[in-house]
Amino acid sequence: MHAFLALHVVSPMSQLAVRLPDDLSERLENLAAKTHRSKAFYVKEALRSALDDLEDIYLADARMEDLKAGRSRTHSLDEVARDLGLED
C-alpha cells in the first residue's frame, strides 16, 4: 500500500504530487511531528540534496565521456600553476 502526499506550495513555486511507500510516509510523518516542521519542508530539503548529488554525478559522467572521446583533456597541477603564474 502507498500513501499519497500532495505538496501544496505558494506561488511562484510549482506543485507536485508524489506517491510514497507506506514506510517512507511514516518516517516522514514521524520526523515532521518530532521537529514541528512540515512534511513539505523535509521533502523539499531531501529533493534539493538529492538533485545536487545527481547533477554532480551527471556532470562528472559527461566530463569523463568528453575525456574518453578526446573532446577534453586533463591538466596537471604543475600546468595549472604555470599557466596562472603561481610557480615559485
GUPA-922378 format. One record per residue: residue number from 0; x negated, y negated, z negated of N, C-alpha, C, CB in turn. Coordinates in pm, whole numbers. Glycine has a CB too. Layout:
N
<nr:NUM, n.u:X, n.v:Y, n.w:Z, ca.u:X, ca.v:Y, ca.w:Z, c.u:X, c.v:Y, c.w:Z, cb.u:X, cb.v:Y, cb.w:Z>
...
// end
This chain:
88
<nr:0, n.u:-84, n.v:118, n.w:0, ca.u:0, ca.v:0, ca.w:0, c.u:-88, c.v:-124, c.w:0, cb.u:95, cb.v:0, cb.w:-121>
<nr:1, n.u:-45, n.v:-227, n.w:67, ca.u:-119, ca.v:-351, ca.w:75, c.u:-36, c.v:-465, c.w:19, cb.u:-160, cb.v:-381, cb.w:220>
<nr:2, n.u:-104, n.v:-556, n.w:-46, ca.u:-39, ca.v:-677, ca.w:-93, c.u:-49, c.v:-782, c.w:17, cb.u:-102, cb.v:-729, cb.w:-227>
<nr:3, n.u:40, n.v:-873, n.w:20, ca.u:39, ca.v:-979, ca.w:119, c.u:3, c.v:-1109, c.w:51, cb.u:175, cb.v:-990, cb.w:193>
<nr:4, n.u:-97, n.v:-1177, n.w:102, ca.u:-142, ca.v:-1303, ca.w:45, c.u:-130, c.v:-1410, c.w:152, cb.u:-288, cb.v:-1294, cb.w:-9>
<nr:5, n.u:-57, n.v:-1513, n.w:126, ca.u:-48, ca.v:-1625, ca.w:219, c.u:-116, c.v:-1744, c.w:154, cb.u:101, cb.v:-1658, cb.w:255>
<nr:6, n.u:-207, n.v:-1802, n.w:226, ca.u:-275, ca.v:-1921, ca.w:177, c.u:-199, c.v:-2042, c.w:229, cb.u:-426, cb.v:-1924, cb.w:222>
<nr:7, n.u:-151, n.v:-2124, n.w:141, ca.u:-83, ca.v:-2247, ca.w:179, c.u:-173, c.v:-2363, c.w:140, cb.u:59, cb.v:-2258, cb.w:112>
<nr:8, n.u:-213, n.v:-2438, n.w:237, ca.u:-305, ca.v:-2548, ca.w:211, c.u:-247, c.v:-2677, c.w:267, cb.u:-443, cb.v:-2519, cb.w:272>
<nr:9, n.u:-299, n.v:-2786, n.w:218, ca.u:-255, ca.v:-2918, ca.w:260, c.u:-335, c.v:-2960, c.w:383, cb.u:-270, cb.v:-3022, cb.w:145>
<nr:10, n.u:-271, n.v:-3030, n.w:476, ca.u:-338, ca.v:-3081, ca.w:596, c.u:-460, c.v:-3160, c.w:556, cb.u:-243, cb.v:-3168, cb.w:682>
<nr:11, n.u:-565, n.v:-3163, n.w:630, ca.u:-582, ca.v:-3113, ca.w:765, c.u:-632, c.v:-2969, c.w:771, cb.u:-676, cb.v:-3201, cb.w:840>
<nr:12, n.u:-609, n.v:-2892, n.w:669, ca.u:-653, ca.v:-2753, ca.w:667, c.u:-555, c.v:-2664, c.w:741, cb.u:-670, cb.v:-2704, cb.w:523>
<nr:13, n.u:-607, n.v:-2553, n.w:789, ca.u:-523, ca.v:-2454, ca.w:856, c.u:-469, c.v:-2356, c.w:755, cb.u:-601, cb.v:-2381, cb.w:965>
<nr:14, n.u:-365, n.v:-2289, n.w:793, ca.u:-303, ca.v:-2187, ca.w:708, c.u:-336, c.v:-2051, c.w:766, cb.u:-149, cb.v:-2208, cb.w:697>
<nr:15, n.u:-355, n.v:-1953, n.w:677, ca.u:-391, ca.v:-1818, ca.w:718, c.u:-321, c.v:-1719, c.w:628, cb.u:-544, cb.v:-1797, cb.w:715>
<nr:16, n.u:-265, n.v:-1617, n.w:686, ca.u:-203, ca.v:-1510, ca.w:607, c.u:-291, c.v:-1386, c.w:623, cb.u:-55, cb.v:-1481, cb.w:654>
<nr:17, n.u:-319, n.v:-1320, n.w:511, ca.u:-408, ca.v:-1204, ca.w:510, c.u:-343, c.v:-1091, c.w:431, cb.u:-545, cb.v:-1241, cb.w:449>
<nr:18, n.u:-350, n.v:-971, n.w:485, ca.u:-305, ca.v:-853, ca.w:411, c.u:-426, c.v:-795, c.w:338, cb.u:-238, cb.v:-747, cb.w:506>
<nr:19, n.u:-413, n.v:-781, n.w:207, ca.u:-522, ca.v:-729, ca.w:125, c.u:-486, c.v:-592, c.w:71, cb.u:-554, cb.v:-826, cb.w:9>
<nr:20, n.u:-584, n.v:-503, n.w:64, ca.u:-560, ca.v:-377, ca.w:-7, c.u:-525, c.v:-408, c.w:-152, cb.u:-683, cb.v:-282, cb.w:2>
<nr:21, n.u:-446, n.v:-322, n.w:-213, ca.u:-399, ca.v:-347, ca.w:-349, c.u:-515, c.v:-370, c.w:-447, cb.u:-315, cb.v:-230, cb.w:-396>
<nr:22, n.u:-625, n.v:-295, n.w:-431, ca.u:-736, ca.v:-311, ca.w:-526, c.u:-797, c.v:-450, c.w:-518, cb.u:-843, cb.v:-205, cb.w:-501>
<nr:23, n.u:-813, n.v:-503, n.w:-396, ca.u:-867, ca.v:-639, ca.w:-383, c.u:-769, c.v:-743, c.w:-433, cb.u:-903, cb.v:-668, cb.w:-237>
<nr:24, n.u:-643, n.v:-721, n.w:-404, ca.u:-541, ca.v:-815, ca.w:-452, c.u:-539, c.v:-821, c.w:-604, cb.u:-402, cb.v:-775, cb.w:-399>
<nr:25, n.u:-551, n.v:-706, n.w:-667, ca.u:-552, ca.v:-701, ca.w:-814, c.u:-676, c.v:-769, c.w:-870, cb.u:-545, cb.v:-556, cb.w:-862>
<nr:26, n.u:-790, n.v:-744, n.w:-809, ca.u:-913, ca.v:-809, ca.w:-856, c.u:-904, c.v:-960, c.w:-842, cb.u:-1036, cb.v:-756, cb.w:-778>
<nr:27, n.u:-850, n.v:-1005, n.w:-728, ca.u:-834, ca.v:-1148, ca.w:-705, c.u:-739, c.v:-1209, c.w:-806, cb.u:-784, cb.v:-1173, cb.w:-562>
<nr:28, n.u:-629, n.v:-1143, n.w:-829, ca.u:-530, ca.v:-1190, ca.w:-926, c.u:-592, c.v:-1199, c.w:-1066, cb.u:-407, cb.v:-1095, cb.w:-929>
<nr:29, n.u:-666, n.v:-1098, n.w:-1106, ca.u:-730, ca.v:-1097, ca.w:-1238, c.u:-832, c.v:-1210, c.w:-1252, cb.u:-798, cb.v:-964, cb.w:-1263>
<nr:30, n.u:-914, n.v:-1229, n.w:-1150, ca.u:-1014, ca.v:-1335, ca.w:-1155, c.u:-947, c.v:-1471, c.w:-1165, cb.u:-1106, cb.v:-1329, cb.w:-1031>
<nr:31, n.u:-846, n.v:-1492, n.w:-1083, ca.u:-775, ca.v:-1621, ca.w:-1086, c.u:-712, c.v:-1645, c.w:-1223, cb.u:-667, cb.v:-1625, cb.w:-977>
<nr:32, n.u:-652, n.v:-1543, n.w:-1280, ca.u:-587, ca.v:-1558, ca.w:-1411, c.u:-690, c.v:-1587, c.w:-1521, cb.u:-508, cb.v:-1432, cb.w:-1446>
<nr:33, n.u:-803, n.v:-1516, n.w:-1517, ca.u:-905, ca.v:-1534, ca.w:-1621, c.u:-971, c.v:-1672, c.w:-1615, cb.u:-1012, cb.v:-1427, cb.w:-1607>
<nr:34, n.u:-981, n.v:-1728, n.w:-1497, ca.u:-1054, ca.v:-1853, ca.w:-1480, c.u:-963, c.v:-1974, c.w:-1460, cb.u:-1147, cb.v:-1842, cb.w:-1363>
<nr:35, n.u:-833, n.v:-1949, n.w:-1455, ca.u:-736, ca.v:-2057, ca.w:-1435, c.u:-760, c.v:-2133, c.w:-1304, cb.u:-740, cb.v:-2154, cb.w:-1553>
<nr:36, n.u:-803, n.v:-2059, n.w:-1204, ca.u:-819, ca.v:-2114, ca.w:-1070, c.u:-721, c.v:-2042, c.w:-979, cb.u:-966, cb.v:-2100, cb.w:-1018>
<nr:37, n.u:-695, n.v:-2099, n.w:-865, ca.u:-601, ca.v:-2035, ca.w:-772, c.u:-669, c.v:-1922, c.w:-695, cb.u:-544, cb.v:-2139, cb.w:-674>
<nr:38, n.u:-587, n.v:-1830, n.w:-649, ca.u:-638, ca.v:-1723, ca.w:-563, c.u:-695, c.v:-1784, c.w:-435, cb.u:-527, cb.v:-1620, cb.w:-530>
<nr:39, n.u:-629, n.v:-1886, n.w:-384, ca.u:-676, ca.v:-1952, ca.w:-262, c.u:-817, c.v:-2008, c.w:-280, cb.u:-580, cb.v:-2063, cb.w:-221>
<nr:40, n.u:-845, n.v:-2062, n.w:-399, ca.u:-979, ca.v:-2114, ca.w:-426, c.u:-1083, c.v:-2005, c.w:-405, cb.u:-988, cb.v:-2170, cb.w:-569>
<nr:41, n.u:-1059, n.v:-1888, n.w:-462, ca.u:-1157, ca.v:-1780, ca.w:-452, c.u:-1164, c.v:-1720, c.w:-312, cb.u:-1124, cb.v:-1671, cb.w:-551>
<nr:42, n.u:-1053, n.v:-1716, n.w:-243, ca.u:-1054, ca.v:-1666, ca.w:-104, c.u:-1138, c.v:-1761, c.w:-18, cb.u:-909, cb.v:-1654, cb.w:-48>
<nr:43, n.u:-1119, n.v:-1892, n.w:-35, ca.u:-1197, ca.v:-1988, ca.w:43, c.u:-1345, c.v:-1979, c.w:9, cb.u:-1146, cb.v:-2131, cb.w:17>
<nr:44, n.u:-1378, n.v:-1965, n.w:-119, ca.u:-1518, ca.v:-1953, ca.w:-159, c.u:-1582, c.v:-1827, c.w:-101, cb.u:-1530, cb.v:-1953, cb.w:-312>
<nr:45, n.u:-1511, n.v:-1715, n.w:-109, ca.u:-1563, ca.v:-1589, ca.w:-56, c.u:-1581, c.v:-1596, c.w:95, cb.u:-1471, cb.v:-1473, cb.w:-92>
<nr:46, n.u:-1484, n.v:-1655, n.w:163, ca.u:-1492, ca.v:-1668, ca.w:308, c.u:-1606, c.v:-1760, c.w:349, cb.u:-1359, cb.v:-1720, cb.w:364>
<nr:47, n.u:-1621, n.v:-1870, n.w:279, ca.u:-1731, ca.v:-1964, ca.w:308, c.u:-1866, c.v:-1893, c.w:294, cb.u:-1724, cb.v:-2086, cb.w:213>
<nr:48, n.u:-1883, n.v:-1819, n.w:187, ca.u:-2008, ca.v:-1748, ca.w:163, c.u:-2033, c.v:-1640, c.w:269, cb.u:-2006, cb.v:-1684, cb.w:24>
<nr:49, n.u:-1928, n.v:-1564, n.w:299, ca.u:-1942, ca.v:-1458, ca.w:398, c.u:-1972, c.v:-1515, c.w:536, cb.u:-1815, cb.v:-1373, cb.w:403>
<nr:50, n.u:-1906, n.v:-1624, n.w:573, ca.u:-1931, ca.v:-1684, ca.w:704, c.u:-2073, c.v:-1739, c.w:713, cb.u:-1831, cb.v:-1795, cb.w:731>
<nr:51, n.u:-2123, n.v:-1798, n.w:606, ca.u:-2262, ca.v:-1845, ca.w:604, c.u:-2356, c.v:-1729, c.w:636, cb.u:-2297, cb.v:-1907, cb.w:467>
<nr:52, n.u:-2335, n.v:-1616, n.w:569, ca.u:-2419, ca.v:-1499, ca.w:591, c.u:-2405, c.v:-1445, c.w:732, cb.u:-2386, cb.v:-1390, cb.w:490>
<nr:53, n.u:-2282, n.v:-1434, n.w:780, ca.u:-2258, ca.v:-1380, ca.w:914, c.u:-2317, c.v:-1471, c.w:1022, cb.u:-2110, cb.v:-1362, cb.w:937>
<nr:54, n.u:-2307, n.v:-1601, n.w:1005, ca.u:-2366, ca.v:-1694, ca.w:1101, c.u:-2518, c.v:-1681, c.w:1102, cb.u:-2327, cb.v:-1839, cb.w:1068>
<nr:55, n.u:-2580, n.v:-1665, n.w:985, ca.u:-2724, ca.v:-1645, ca.w:978, c.u:-2765, c.v:-1516, c.w:1049, cb.u:-2771, cb.v:-1642, cb.w:833>
<nr:56, n.u:-2688, n.v:-1410, n.w:1028, ca.u:-2718, ca.v:-1281, ca.w:1091, c.u:-2706, c.v:-1294, c.w:1243, cb.u:-2624, cb.v:-1171, cb.w:1039>
<nr:57, n.u:-2599, n.v:-1359, n.w:1290, ca.u:-2580, ca.v:-1378, ca.w:1433, c.u:-2696, c.v:-1458, c.w:1493, cb.u:-2447, cb.v:-1450, cb.w:1461>
<nr:58, n.u:-2737, n.v:-1565, n.w:1428, ca.u:-2847, ca.v:-1646, ca.w:1475, c.u:-2976, c.v:-1565, c.w:1482, cb.u:-2866, cb.v:-1768, cb.w:1386>
<nr:59, n.u:-3003, n.v:-1485, n.w:1379, ca.u:-3123, ca.v:-1402, ca.w:1377, c.u:-3119, c.v:-1298, c.w:1489, cb.u:-3139, cb.v:-1333, cb.w:1240>
<nr:60, n.u:-3003, n.v:-1237, n.w:1510, ca.u:-2989, ca.v:-1138, ca.w:1618, c.u:-3011, c.v:-1203, c.w:1754, cb.u:-2850, cb.v:-1072, cb.w:1613>
<nr:61, n.u:-2954, n.v:-1321, n.w:1775, ca.u:-2970, ca.v:-1391, ca.w:1902, c.u:-3116, c.v:-1429, c.w:1923, cb.u:-2882, cb.v:-1517, cb.w:1906>
<nr:62, n.u:-3181, n.v:-1474, n.w:1818, ca.u:-3324, ca.v:-1510, ca.w:1828, c.u:-3407, c.v:-1388, c.w:1863, cb.u:-3374, cb.v:-1572, cb.w:1695>
<nr:63, n.u:-3377, n.v:-1272, n.w:1802, ca.u:-3451, ca.v:-1150, ca.w:1831, c.u:-3430, c.v:-1108, c.w:1976, cb.u:-3408, cb.v:-1037, cb.w:1736>
<nr:64, n.u:-3309, n.v:-1120, n.w:2026, ca.u:-3281, ca.v:-1087, ca.w:2167, c.u:-3359, c.v:-1178, c.w:2261, cb.u:-3129, cb.v:-1097, cb.w:2196>
<nr:65, n.u:-3366, n.v:-1308, n.w:2227, ca.u:-3444, ca.v:-1402, ca.w:2307, c.u:-3591, c.v:-1363, c.w:2309, cb.u:-3428, cb.v:-1544, cb.w:2254>
<nr:66, n.u:-3643, n.v:-1322, n.w:2193, ca.u:-3783, ca.v:-1279, ca.w:2186, c.u:-3807, c.v:-1155, c.w:2271, cb.u:-3824, cb.v:-1252, cb.w:2041>
<nr:67, n.u:-3718, n.v:-1056, n.w:2259, ca.u:-3732, ca.v:-932, ca.w:2336, c.u:-3723, c.v:-957, c.w:2486, cb.u:-3625, cb.v:-832, cb.w:2294>
<nr:68, n.u:-3639, n.v:-1052, n.w:2525, ca.u:-3617, ca.v:-1080, ca.w:2667, c.u:-3722, c.v:-1177, c.w:2724, cb.u:-3478, cb.v:-1138, cb.w:2688>
<nr:69, n.u:-3812, n.v:-1226, n.w:2639, ca.u:-3914, ca.v:-1318, ca.w:2685, c.u:-3866, c.v:-1461, c.w:2704, cb.u:-3970, cb.v:-1269, cb.w:2812>
<nr:70, n.u:-3749, n.v:-1493, n.w:2654, ca.u:-3696, ca.v:-1629, ca.w:2665, c.u:-3747, c.v:-1721, c.w:2553, cb.u:-3543, cb.v:-1627, cb.w:2664>
<nr:71, n.u:-3817, n.v:-1662, n.w:2460, ca.u:-3869, ca.v:-1737, ca.w:2346, c.u:-3995, c.v:-1667, c.w:2297, cb.u:-3762, cb.v:-1748, cb.w:2231>
<nr:72, n.u:-4069, n.v:-1736, n.w:2213, ca.u:-4188, ca.v:-1673, ca.w:2157, c.u:-4206, c.v:-1717, c.w:2013, cb.u:-4314, cb.v:-1707, cb.w:2241>
<nr:73, n.u:-4290, n.v:-1646, n.w:1942, ca.u:-4319, ca.v:-1684, ca.w:1804, c.u:-4439, c.v:-1778, c.w:1800, cb.u:-4346, cb.v:-1559, cb.w:1717>
<nr:74, n.u:-4456, n.v:-1845, n.w:1688, ca.u:-4567, ca.v:-1937, ca.w:1669, c.u:-4632, c.v:-1904, c.w:1536, cb.u:-4520, cb.v:-2087, cb.w:1675>
<nr:75, n.u:-4763, n.v:-1892, n.w:1537, ca.u:-4835, ca.v:-1863, ca.w:1412, c.u:-4839, c.v:-1989, c.w:1325, cb.u:-4979, cb.v:-1813, cb.w:1441>
<nr:76, n.u:-4864, n.v:-1969, n.w:1198, ca.u:-4876, ca.v:-2082, ca.w:1106, c.u:-4990, c.v:-2174, c.w:1150, cb.u:-4899, cb.v:-2034, cb.w:961>
<nr:77, n.u:-5099, n.v:-2116, n.w:1197, ca.u:-5212, ca.v:-2196, ca.w:1244, c.u:-5173, c.v:-2284, c.w:1363, cb.u:-5330, cb.v:-2105, cb.w:1283>
<nr:78, n.u:-5093, n.v:-2228, n.w:1456, ca.u:-5047, ca.v:-2307, ca.w:1571, c.u:-4959, c.v:-2423, c.w:1526, cb.u:-4969, cb.v:-2217, cb.w:1669>
<nr:79, n.u:-4869, n.v:-2395, n.w:1436, ca.u:-4779, ca.v:-2499, ca.w:1388, c.u:-4858, c.v:-2609, c.w:1317, cb.u:-4672, cb.v:-2440, cb.w:1294>
<nr:80, n.u:-4949, n.v:-2570, n.w:1231, ca.u:-5031, ca.v:-2668, ca.w:1158, c.u:-5112, c.v:-2753, c.w:1257, cb.u:-5125, cb.v:-2597, cb.w:1058>
<nr:81, n.u:-5170, n.v:-2689, n.w:1358, ca.u:-5249, ca.v:-2762, ca.w:1458, c.u:-5159, c.v:-2859, c.w:1535, cb.u:-5319, cb.v:-2664, cb.w:1556>
<nr:82, n.u:-5044, n.v:-2811, n.w:1582, ca.u:-4954, ca.v:-2895, ca.w:1662, c.u:-4900, c.v:-3014, c.w:1583, cb.u:-4839, cb.v:-2812, cb.w:1714>
<nr:83, n.u:-4886, n.v:-2997, n.w:1452, ca.u:-4836, ca.v:-3105, ca.w:1367, c.u:-4946, c.v:-3191, c.w:1306, cb.u:-4751, cb.v:-3048, cb.w:1256>
<nr:84, n.u:-5072, n.v:-3160, n.w:1342, ca.u:-5184, ca.v:-3236, ca.w:1289, c.u:-5207, c.v:-3214, c.w:1140, cb.u:-5163, cb.v:-3382, cb.w:1315>
<nr:85, n.u:-5178, n.v:-3094, n.w:1092, ca.u:-5190, ca.v:-3067, ca.w:950, c.u:-5315, c.v:-2985, c.w:916, cb.u:-5068, cb.v:-2994, cb.w:902>
<nr:86, n.u:-5403, n.v:-2966, n.w:1010, ca.u:-5525, ca.v:-2887, ca.w:982, c.u:-5616, c.v:-2965, c.w:891, cb.u:-5599, cb.v:-2850, cb.w:1113>
<nr:87, n.u:-5687, n.v:-2892, n.w:807, ca.u:-5783, ca.v:-2956, ca.w:713, c.u:-5908, c.v:-3000, c.w:781, cb.u:-5819, cb.v:-2863, cb.w:600>
// end
